[in-house]
Amino acid sequence: MSAVGLSALGPVGVALAVSFAAALVSAVVGVFTVLRGQAFAGHALGDISGAGGAAALLFGIRPLAGFVAMALAGAAAMALAGGRRIAERDLASGVVLGAGLGLAALFLYLDATMSGAGGAASTVMFGSMFAIPPGMVLPAALCAAAALAAMAALARPLALIAIGPDLAASRGVRVQLVGFAHLAVLALAVGLAAMSVGAVLATALLIGPASAGLRAARTLPGAVALAAAIGVGASWGGIALAYESYGWGGRHGWPVSFFVVALVVVAYAAAGLVARARR
């Protein structure tokens, strides 16, 4: 799409395009994140990316660049500090999360005191999907394409590692290198999700649809497809409900992020009922 075409998109069109990219990538990456027991790492990277979003507002750079850059920095720190066992990885994630939240607090304080961005905290932490500029559509699409291409290459080795790292190593998989690559793609996913629904709620888009897909589907490809459908459906449904909420009375509509997360929770509960009925 040309620059002229992008500029013609209204707030709803931009929100639909960016949320589609974020939900699709988050669902695909999230399935393997859940399988590997790295849900906490995904949550930590989402919160850490908030420091990048706050820094982007402070220095006047693109929000997506700030979210993704800080998430990548957090992923690199986790990879260097973590170990092979889940407990060791969670410990490293917790330490890096604390550092990231400290930076977020600093940058948000500077946003409020130096640049006068009083609403920076709400925008960074909880998102403002209708305020995303049209210029973010193309970078978001390119970021999503890169993440999906990487996941296509990593899917089989990640599945083997999820079954057992030793089994994967015996099949010739370079477990540590694949783990590093997965964390990098995870950083791209949470950066996109944070720009859409906010740093605090990015975990819902990453883990919720993936968990629902794994509960309800019988195969791994089926889980990925179902997670993608749930993520995109929740994102677009949240946008539609938020847009309609402007007519429910009052001067302001309800937050998009609230509706997105609510729909994800409903989908997860429904997947649990499907799994229970199957048993």
C-alpha positions in Angstrom: 0.0 0.0 0.0 1.3 3.4 -0.9 1.9 6.2 1.5 -1.1 8.0 0.1 -3.2 4.9 0.7 -2.0 4.6 4.2 -2.7 8.2 5.0 -6.3 7.7 3.8 -6.9 5.1 6.5 -9.0 6.4 9.4 -8.4 5.5 13.0 -10.5 2.4 12.8 -8.8 1.1 9.7 -5.4 1.7 11.2 -6.4 -0.1 14.4 -7.8 -3.1 12.4 -4.6 -3.4 10.4 -2.1 -3.1 13.3 -4.1 -5.3 15.6 -4.3 -8.0 12.9 -0.5 -8.1 12.6 -0.1 -8.1 16.4 -2.7 -10.7 17.1 -1.5 -13.1 14.3 2.2 -12.9 15.4 1.3 -13.1 19.1 -0.8 -16.2 18.5 1.8 -18.1 16.5 4.7 -17.2 18.8 2.5 -17.7 21.9 1.8 -21.3 21.2 5.5 -22.2 21.3 6.0 -19.9 24.2 3.4 -21.8 26.2 4.7 -25.2 25.1 8.2 -24.3 26.3 6.9 -23.0 29.7 8.0 -19.4 29.0 4.8 -17.7 29.7 6.4 -15.7 32.5 9.2 -14.6 30.1 6.6 -13.3 27.7 4.9 -11.4 30.5 8.2 -9.9 31.6 9.1 -8.8 28.0 5.7 -7.2 27.6 6.3 -5.1 30.7 9.9 -4.4 29.8 8.8 -3.1 26.4 6.9 -0.4 28.2 10.2 1.3 29.0 10.9 1.5 25.3 7.5 3.0 24.6 8.0 5.6 27.3 11.5 6.4 25.9 10.0 6.7 22.4 7.6 9.4 23.6 10.4 11.2 25.4 12.8 11.3 22.5 10.3 11.6 19.7 10.9 8.4 17.9 8.4 5.8 16.5 6.6 4.0 19.3 7.0 0.6 17.6 10.8 1.1 17.5 10.9 1.8 21.2 8.7 -1.1 22.2 10.6 -3.6 20.0 14.1 -2.3 20.8 13.6 -2.5 24.6 11.9 -5.9 24.3 14.9 -7.2 22.3 17.3 -5.8 24.9 15.3 -7.6 27.6 15.4 -10.8 25.6 19.1 -10.6 25.2 19.6 -10.1 28.9 17.3 -13.0 29.7 19.2 -15.3 27.3 22.6 -14.3 28.8 21.4 -14.7 32.4 19.1 -17.7 32.1 19.8 -21.4 32.2 18.2 -24.5 30.7 15.8 -25.3 33.6 12.5 -23.4 33.9 13.3 -22.2 37.4 16.6 -20.7 36.2 14.9 -19.0 33.3 12.1 -17.6 35.5 14.7 -16.2 37.9 16.5 -14.4 35.1 13.2 -13.1 33.8 12.3 -11.8 37.2 15.6 -9.9 37.6 15.4 -8.4 34.1 11.7 -7.5 34.6 12.6 -5.5 37.7 15.2 -3.6 35.8 12.8 -2.9 33.0 10.1 -1.7 35.3 12.6 0.7 36.9 13.5 2.1 33.5 9.8 2.5 32.6 9.2 4.4 35.8 12.1 6.7 35.0 11.1 7.4 31.4 7.4 7.9 32.3 8.4 10.4 35.0 10.6 12.3 32.5 7.7 12.2 30.0 5.4 13.9 32.5 7.9 16.4 33.8 10.0 17.3 30.8 7.8 16.8 27.7 4.4 17.4 29.4 3.0 14.1 28.2 0.6 13.7 31.1 -1.2 10.7 29.5 2.0 8.8 28.6 1.6 6.2 31.4 -1.9 5.3 30.2 -1.0 5.2 26.6 2.1 3.1 27.1 0.8 0.7 29.7 -2.8 0.2 28.4 -2.7 1.2 24.8 -4.5 3.7 22.7 -5.4 1.8 19.5 -7.4 4.5 17.9 -4.5 6.9 18.3 -2.0 4.8 16.3 -0.8 6.9 13.3 -1.2 5.6 9.8 2.6 5.5 9.4 2.7 2.6 11.8 0.9 0.2 9.5 3.7 -0.6 7.2 6.4 -1.0 9.9 4.0 -3.2 11.8 3.4 -5.4 8.8 7.1 -5.7 8.1 7.8 -6.6 11.7 5.0 -9.2 11.6 6.3 -10.7 8.3 9.8 -11.0 9.7 8.5 -12.7 12.9 6.3 -15.2 11.0 9.1 -16.1 8.6 11.4 -16.8 11.6 8.7 -18.9 13.3 8.3 -21.0 10.1 12.0 -21.8 10.4 11.9 -22.4 14.2 8.7 -24.3 14.5 10.0 -27.9 14.2 13.1 -27.4 16.4 11.0 -25.6 19.0 8.5 -28.5 19.0 11.3 -30.9 19.6 12.7 -28.8 22.4 9.3 -28.6 24.0 9.2 -32.5 24.0 12.6 -32.7 25.5 15.9 -30.7 25.1 18.0 -33.8 25.2 15.9 -35.4 22.5 16.2 -32.3 20.4 20.0 -32.2 20.9 20.2 -35.9 19.8 18.4 -34.9 16.6 21.0 -32.2 15.9 19.1 -29.2 17.2 21.3 -26.5 18.6 19.1 -26.0 21.7 20.7 -22.8 23.0 20.8 -21.1 19.7 17.2 -21.9 18.9 16.2 -20.7 22.4 18.0 -17.4 21.7 16.2 -17.0 18.4 12.8 -17.8 20.0 13.4 -15.1 22.6 14.2 -12.6 19.8 11.0 -13.4 17.9 9.1 -13.3 21.2 10.4 -9.7 21.7 9.0 -8.8 18.2 5.6 -10.2 19.2 5.3 -8.5 22.5 6.5 -5.2 20.9 3.7 -5.4 18.4 1.2 -6.4 21.1 2.3 -3.6 23.4 1.8 -1.0 20.8 -1.8 -2.4 20.2 -3.2 -3.2 23.7 -0.4 -1.7 25.9 2.6 -3.1 27.6 0.7 -4.4 30.7 -2.0 -6.2 28.7 0.3 -7.6 25.9 0.5 -10.9 27.8 -3.2 -11.5 27.3 -2.8 -11.3 23.5 0.3 -13.5 23.7 -0.7 -16.2 26.1 -4.5 -16.2 26.1 -5.3 -17.3 22.5 -2.3 -19.7 22.5 -3.5 -21.4 25.7 -7.1 -21.6 24.3 -5.8 -23.1 21.1 -3.7 -25.7 22.8 -6.6 -26.7 25.1 -9.2 -27.1 22.3 -7.2 -28.4 19.3 -6.0 -31.9 18.8 -2.8 -31.1 16.8 -0.1 -28.5 17.0 -1.0 -26.9 13.6 -4.6 -26.9 14.7 -3.7 -25.2 17.9 -1.7 -22.5 16.0 -4.6 -21.9 13.6 -7.2 -21.7 16.4 -5.0 -19.4 18.4 -4.6 -17.1 15.4 -8.4 -17.1 14.8 -9.1 -16.3 18.5 -6.5 -13.6 18.7 -7.6 -11.8 15.5 -11.3 -12.3 16.4 -10.8 -10.8 19.9 -8.8 -7.9 18.5 -11.3 -7.0 15.8 -14.2 -7.7 18.1 -12.7 -5.4 20.7 -12.3 -2.6 18.2 -15.9 -3.0 17.1 -17.2 -3.0 20.6 -15.1 0.0 21.6 -16.3 1.9 18.6 -19.9 1.1 19.4 -19.4 2.1 23.0 -19.3 5.7 22.0 -23.1 5.5 21.6 -23.7 3.9 25.0 -23.9 7.3 26.8 -21.3 9.5 28.1 -18.6 11.6 26.3 -16.1 8.8 25.9 -16.0 5.2 24.6 -14.7 2.3 26.6 -11.1 1.2 26.1 -10.3 -1.1 23.3 -7.9 -3.1 25.4 -10.6 -4.0 27.9 -12.8 -5.5 25.3 -9.9 -7.4 23.6 -8.8 -9.0 26.9 -12.4 -9.7 27.9 -13.0 -11.6 24.6 -9.7 -13.5 25.1 -10.8 -14.6 28.5 -14.2 -15.8 27.2 -12.5 -17.7 24.4 -10.2 -19.4 26.9 -13.1 -20.4 29.1 -14.9 -21.8 26.0 -11.8 -23.8 25.0 -11.8 -25.3 28.5 -15.4 -26.4 28.1 -14.6 -28.0 24.8 -11.6 -29.8 26.3 -13.7 -31.0 29.2 -16.5 -32.2 26.9 -14.0 -34.1 24.8 -12.7 -35.9 27.9 
